[in-house]
Amino acid sequence: MPRMFSAKRNAEKTQDVSASSLRGALATKRDETSSRRTTHEIWSPRNATFPGHVTQRLRLIVACLVASSSAFASPCQFESQGEGRVAAIVDARSLRLDDGREIRLSGIAPTATTKQALTALLAGRDVMLRSADDTPDRYGRQGALVFIGESDTSVQAMLLARGEAMVSAEIVDKDCAAALMASEAAARRQKMGSWADPSAIKNAESPDDILAEIGRFAVIEGKVLSVRQAGATTYLNFGRNWTRGFAVTISKRTLAAFESAGVALKSLENRRIRVRGWVEGNTGPRIDVRLVGQIELLSANEPTGVRP
C-alpha cells in the first residue's frame, strides 16, 4: 500500500512538465495511469467505483486530452468565422457563399490557373472559414482561410502545394505563415504548376522583364547592391542605375516591423534576397514592401527558386 500512494504522488508531480517534453510526459502519464489501474484492481477492487477515484481519473484524462490537442494542433487553425456552401467563384481570390457573403482567400496571390483550380476544388462544396479577424475589406469581402468540410488543410495550402498560387505574405501569424511558405517551397522544388516555367521567378538584374509584370504579383530574386534612404523611404537597389533598375521601397512606418524581427535593412546590402509583391513602375520597376514576410534571405550558393 505505501508503494501505491508513493506512485500516485509521483504521477501528480509529472503534471508540471515543460512544453518541450509534453509528448514524453503524455506517454508517461498513460503508462502510470495503466499501472495505477492495475494496482487498484489487485489490491483494492472496491475503490474502482469510488466517486473520488473516478473524478480524479476523469480530471487526468481531460487534462491529457487538452494538452495533447494544444501540442499537436495544425497551423492556421484560427477562430471559426462561420461556414457555408460555395455558390460561385467570383475571381481568382474570391468566392460567394449561398448566404450572399463574399469571401476573399487570405494569404495567397493568384497565378494564371488559380481561378480554374478554385472552381474544381470548391464549386458547390461546404466550407469552414477561419481567420483572426472577420472585418470586411473596403469592397465588403471577408478575408479568411477556407477549409473544405472538416479538413485540417486549408484550400490555400492545397493551391500552394500544387503550384497554383503564390504566398502573399499578408498572414503575420508565424506558424501559419511558415506552413504556407513550406507548401509553396515544396511546389517550387518539384516544379509544380506555375513553377514549371523557368521565368516564374524574375531576375532582379533584368528590369525590362519585371516592367512587363506591372500591375501583377511577382516573385523576384537578386543581389542588393545598395541600401539608401531618401526622405521617409528606404530603397533596396538591385541596379546601379537607380532610375531604371529594379528597387524595393520600404516606408518609414514599416521600419519598426523589421527592427522587431531583428533585421537591419543596411545589413541586406550585398545579400541575395527573394522579394514578393505587386509590381509598380514610374521610372524603374518597384515593389513596395509593407510586411517583413515579403523578403527572404538567400544563401550565397543557393539555387534559384528552391529555398524551403
C-alpha positions as CSV (number, residue, x, y, z in Angstrom):
1,M,0.0,0.0,0.0
2,P,2.7,2.7,0.7
3,R,4.1,2.0,-2.8
4,M,0.7,2.7,-4.3
5,F,0.4,6.1,-2.6
6,S,4.0,7.0,-3.5
7,A,3.4,6.2,-7.2
8,K,0.3,8.5,-7.0
9,R,2.3,11.4,-5.6
10,N,5.0,11.0,-8.3
11,A,2.3,10.9,-11.0
12,E,0.9,14.2,-9.8
13,K,4.4,15.8,-10.0
14,T,4.7,14.9,-13.7
15,Q,1.9,17.4,-14.5
16,D,4.4,20.2,-14.1
17,V,6.3,19.4,-17.3
18,S,7.6,21.9,-19.9
19,A,6.1,22.2,-23.3
20,S,9.2,20.8,-24.9
21,S,8.8,17.5,-23.2
22,L,5.0,17.3,-23.4
23,R,4.9,14.4,-25.8
24,G,7.0,12.3,-23.5
25,A,5.1,13.4,-20.4
26,L,1.8,12.3,-22.0
27,A,3.3,8.9,-22.7
28,T,4.5,8.7,-19.1
29,K,1.0,9.6,-17.8
30,R,-0.6,6.9,-19.9
31,D,1.9,4.3,-18.5
32,E,1.4,5.5,-14.9
33,T,-2.4,5.6,-15.3
34,S,-2.3,2.0,-16.6
35,S,0.0,1.0,-13.7
36,R,-2.3,2.6,-11.1
37,R,-5.4,1.0,-12.6
38,T,-3.7,-2.5,-12.4
39,T,-2.6,-1.8,-8.8
40,H,-6.1,-0.8,-7.7
41,E,-7.7,-3.9,-9.4
42,I,-5.3,-6.2,-7.5
43,W,-5.3,-4.5,-4.1
44,S,-8.5,-2.5,-3.8
45,P,-11.2,-3.6,-6.3
46,R,-13.8,-1.8,-4.4
47,N,-12.1,1.6,-5.0
48,A,-12.6,1.2,-8.7
49,T,-16.2,2.6,-8.3
50,F,-15.4,5.1,-5.5
51,P,-16.6,8.6,-6.6
52,G,-13.4,10.4,-5.7
53,H,-11.3,7.9,-7.6
54,V,-13.5,8.2,-10.7
55,T,-13.4,12.0,-10.6
56,Q,-9.6,12.0,-10.2
57,R,-9.2,9.8,-13.3
58,L,-11.6,11.9,-15.3
59,R,-9.7,15.0,-14.5
60,L,-6.5,13.4,-15.5
61,I,-8.0,12.2,-18.8
62,V,-9.4,15.6,-19.6
63,A,-6.1,17.3,-18.8
64,C,-4.2,14.9,-21.1
65,L,-6.7,15.5,-24.0
66,V,-6.4,19.3,-23.7
67,A,-2.6,19.2,-23.5
68,S,-2.5,16.8,-26.5
69,S,-4.8,19.0,-28.5
70,S,-2.7,22.1,-27.8
71,A,0.6,20.3,-28.6
72,F,-0.4,18.8,-31.9
73,A,-2.8,21.5,-33.3
74,S,-2.3,22.2,-37.0
75,P,-1.1,25.6,-38.0
76,C,-3.6,28.2,-39.4
77,Q,-6.4,27.0,-37.1
78,F,-7.7,30.4,-36.3
79,E,-11.0,31.2,-34.8
80,S,-14.0,30.0,-36.8
81,Q,-15.8,32.7,-38.7
82,G,-18.7,30.7,-39.8
83,E,-19.5,28.3,-42.6
84,G,-21.5,28.0,-45.8
85,R,-21.9,26.5,-49.2
86,V,-19.9,27.9,-52.2
87,A,-22.4,29.3,-54.7
88,A,-19.9,30.9,-57.1
89,I,-16.2,31.6,-57.7
90,V,-16.1,35.3,-58.3
91,D,-12.4,35.6,-59.3
92,A,-9.0,34.0,-58.6
93,R,-9.1,35.0,-54.9
94,S,-12.8,35.4,-54.1
95,L,-15.9,33.3,-53.8
96,R,-19.5,33.8,-52.9
97,L,-21.4,31.7,-50.4
98,D,-25.1,30.8,-50.8
99,D,-26.0,33.3,-48.0
100,G,-24.6,36.2,-50.0
101,R,-21.3,36.7,-48.2
102,E,-18.2,37.3,-50.4
103,I,-15.0,35.7,-49.2
104,R,-11.5,36.7,-50.1
105,L,-8.9,33.9,-49.7
106,S,-6.2,35.3,-47.4
107,G,-2.6,34.5,-47.7
108,I,-2.2,33.9,-51.4
109,A,-1.7,35.7,-54.6
110,P,-3.1,34.3,-57.9
111,T,-1.4,32.7,-60.8
112,A,-2.9,32.0,-64.3
113,T,-4.6,28.8,-63.1
114,T,-5.8,29.8,-59.7
115,K,-9.4,30.5,-60.6
116,Q,-9.8,27.2,-62.6
117,A,-8.3,25.3,-59.6
118,L,-10.6,27.0,-57.2
119,T,-13.6,26.1,-59.3
120,A,-12.6,22.5,-59.3
121,L,-12.0,22.4,-55.6
122,L,-14.9,24.5,-54.2
123,A,-17.9,24.6,-56.6
124,G,-20.9,23.6,-54.6
125,R,-18.8,22.5,-51.6
126,D,-19.5,23.1,-47.9
127,V,-16.7,25.2,-46.3
128,M,-15.5,26.4,-43.0
129,L,-14.0,29.9,-42.6
130,R,-11.1,30.7,-40.2
131,S,-9.3,33.9,-39.5
132,A,-8.1,36.2,-36.7
133,D,-10.4,38.9,-37.8
134,D,-13.7,38.9,-39.8
135,T,-13.8,42.6,-40.6
136,P,-14.7,43.1,-44.2
137,D,-12.3,45.0,-46.5
138,R,-13.4,48.1,-48.4
139,Y,-15.1,46.0,-51.0
140,G,-17.2,44.2,-48.5
141,R,-15.2,40.9,-48.7
142,Q,-14.5,38.8,-45.6
143,G,-10.9,37.6,-45.6
144,A,-10.4,34.1,-44.4
145,L,-8.6,30.8,-44.7
146,V,-11.0,28.3,-46.3
147,F,-11.4,24.7,-45.3
148,I,-13.4,22.1,-47.1
149,G,-15.7,20.3,-44.7
150,E,-13.8,19.0,-41.7
151,S,-10.4,19.1,-43.4
152,D,-7.4,20.4,-41.4
153,T,-5.7,21.6,-44.6
154,S,-6.7,24.9,-46.0
155,V,-7.6,25.4,-49.6
156,Q,-4.8,28.0,-49.7
157,A,-2.3,25.3,-48.7
158,M,-3.7,22.9,-51.3
159,L,-3.3,25.6,-54.1
160,L,0.3,26.4,-53.0
161,A,1.3,22.8,-52.8
162,R,0.1,22.3,-56.4
163,G,1.8,25.5,-57.7
164,E,-1.5,27.1,-58.5
165,A,-1.0,30.1,-56.2
166,M,1.8,32.1,-54.5
167,V,2.3,33.2,-50.9
168,S,1.3,36.8,-50.5
169,A,2.9,37.2,-47.1
170,E,-0.1,39.0,-45.6
171,I,-0.6,36.5,-42.8
172,V,1.6,37.5,-39.9
173,D,1.0,34.6,-37.6
174,K,4.5,33.0,-37.6
175,D,3.5,29.3,-37.6
176,C,0.8,29.7,-40.2
177,A,3.0,31.9,-42.4
178,A,5.8,29.3,-42.2
179,A,3.4,26.5,-43.1
180,L,2.1,28.3,-46.2
181,M,5.6,29.2,-47.3
182,A,6.6,25.5,-46.9
183,S,3.8,24.4,-49.2
184,E,4.9,26.9,-51.8
185,A,8.6,25.9,-51.4
186,A,7.7,22.2,-52.0
187,A,5.9,23.1,-55.2
188,R,8.9,25.2,-56.4
189,R,11.3,22.3,-55.7
190,Q,9.1,19.9,-57.7
191,K,8.4,22.4,-60.5
192,M,4.7,22.1,-59.9
193,G,2.2,24.3,-61.7
194,S,3.4,27.8,-62.4
195,W,6.9,26.9,-61.1
196,A,7.5,24.7,-64.1
197,D,8.0,27.9,-66.1
198,P,11.7,28.9,-65.8
199,S,10.7,32.6,-65.8
200,A,8.3,32.2,-62.9
201,I,10.9,33.8,-60.6
202,K,12.1,37.1,-62.1
203,N,15.7,38.1,-62.2
204,A,16.3,41.5,-60.4
205,E,19.1,42.2,-63.0
206,S,16.5,42.2,-65.8
207,P,14.4,45.3,-65.1
208,D,12.6,45.1,-68.5
209,D,11.3,41.6,-67.7
210,I,10.0,43.0,-64.4
211,L,8.4,46.0,-66.0
212,A,6.3,43.6,-68.1
213,E,4.8,42.5,-64.7
214,I,3.4,45.9,-63.7
215,G,0.1,45.5,-62.0
216,R,0.8,41.8,-61.2
217,F,2.1,40.0,-58.2
218,A,5.6,38.7,-58.8
219,V,8.5,36.9,-57.1
220,I,11.9,38.4,-57.8
221,E,15.4,37.3,-56.8
222,G,18.7,39.1,-56.9
223,K,21.6,40.8,-55.0
224,V,21.0,44.1,-53.2
225,L,23.7,46.4,-54.5
226,S,23.0,49.3,-52.2
227,V,20.7,50.5,-49.4
228,R,19.8,54.2,-49.5
229,Q,17.4,56.4,-47.7
230,A,15.6,59.3,-49.3
231,G,13.2,61.2,-47.0
232,A,10.8,58.7,-45.4
233,T,11.6,55.9,-47.8
234,T,14.4,53.3,-47.8
235,Y,15.5,51.9,-51.1
236,L,17.0,48.5,-51.7
237,N,18.6,49.0,-55.1
238,F,19.4,46.0,-57.4
239,G,20.8,48.0,-60.2
240,R,23.5,50.8,-60.5
241,N,21.1,53.0,-62.4
242,W,18.6,54.0,-59.7
243,T,16.1,55.4,-62.0
244,R,15.9,52.4,-64.3
245,G,16.9,49.4,-62.2
246,F,14.6,47.3,-60.0
247,A,14.3,48.5,-56.4
248,V,12.4,47.7,-53.3
249,T,10.8,50.6,-51.3
250,I,10.2,50.5,-47.6
251,S,8.4,53.3,-45.9
252,K,9.5,54.7,-42.5
253,R,6.3,53.4,-40.8
254,T,7.4,49.8,-41.8
255,L,10.9,50.0,-40.3
256,A,9.7,49.1,-36.8
257,A,8.4,45.7,-38.0
258,F,11.9,44.9,-39.4
259,E,13.6,46.1,-36.3
260,S,11.3,43.9,-34.2
261,A,12.2,40.9,-36.4
262,G,15.9,41.7,-35.8
263,V,16.5,42.7,-39.4
264,A,18.7,45.8,-40.0
265,L,17.9,47.0,-43.6
266,K,21.5,48.1,-44.1
267,S,22.7,44.6,-43.4
268,L,20.9,43.5,-46.6
269,E,23.5,45.3,-48.7
270,N,25.4,42.7,-50.9
271,R,23.0,40.0,-49.8
272,R,20.9,37.8,-52.1
273,I,17.2,38.1,-51.3
274,R,13.9,36.9,-52.7
275,V,11.1,39.6,-52.6
276,R,7.4,39.2,-53.5
277,G,4.7,41.8,-54.1
278,W,2.8,43.8,-56.6
279,V,5.0,45.4,-59.2
280,E,4.7,49.2,-59.8
281,G,6.6,51.4,-62.1
282,N,7.0,55.1,-62.8
283,T,10.7,55.3,-63.6
284,G,12.0,51.8,-62.9
285,P,10.1,48.7,-61.6
286,R,9.3,48.8,-57.9
287,I,7.8,46.6,-55.2
288,D,6.6,48.4,-52.1
289,V,7.3,46.1,-49.1
290,R,4.9,46.6,-46.2
291,L,5.4,43.2,-44.4
292,V,8.6,41.6,-43.2
293,G,7.5,38.3,-44.8
294,Q,7.8,39.8,-48.3
295,I,11.6,39.5,-48.1
296,E,13.5,36.2,-47.7
297,L,17.3,36.0,-47.3
298,L,19.0,33.6,-49.6
299,S,22.4,31.9,-49.1
300,A,25.2,32.8,-51.5
301,N,25.2,29.4,-53.2
302,E,21.5,28.6,-53.1
303,P,20.0,27.6,-56.4
304,T,17.4,29.9,-57.8
305,G,13.8,29.3,-56.7
306,V,14.2,26.3,-54.4
307,R,14.6,27.7,-50.9
308,P,12.2,26.0,-48.4
